[in-house]
């Protein structure tokens, strides 16, 4: 039986041991501040079947990413990467993205972050106008375990990687968070409200569950 490699991160906010399998097939164990180090190994042993299944899914997703062959998704489009010597910033020219020479992923992420604000802000403004529930702030982040969040004071945060998904999935996540402006939990009342605004939420949530690991550069 092969050994599962993992990293350990301690968190003052964690109340229990948590195991994360990230998109790049990396296993992370989150330990509460006072938990003994051996708790990480115990969690990995206990969750081994689940971890192996998630690692398999991650490797399949990475293979699908590798098969893009010089292209990247952008909502409902597929953009071709074109190296431009001497360039430091990514620039879009029609269906092409002009990228720096070498590994362009850092520059691409910066470009996607800028684009995410431009794509998400008008969607959020439109949805909150329809729902009658204004938000207080919008931030674009690179959360490792979330697609978006809504704080009790109405601050919205979205993962830039949503731009690697189809447009209808991004729209679903926007409406999901807008509904949290009224109902912060995931009670039946919340899902009923979401269903009134976005009837296809089940299909889009399932799409994210099955394909979320492919939303990487």
Secondary structure, 3 states (H helix, E strand, C coil): CCCCCCEEEEECCCCCCEEEECCCCCEEEEEECCCCCHHHHHHHHHCHHHHHHHHHHHHHHHHHHHCCCCEEEECCEEEEEEECCCCCCCEEECCEEEECCCCCHHHHHHHHHHHHHHHHHHHHHHHHHHHCCCCCEEEEECCCCCCEEECCCCEEEEEHHHHHCCHHHHHHHHHHHHHHCCCCCCCHHHHHHHHHHCCCHHHHHHHHHHHHHHCCC
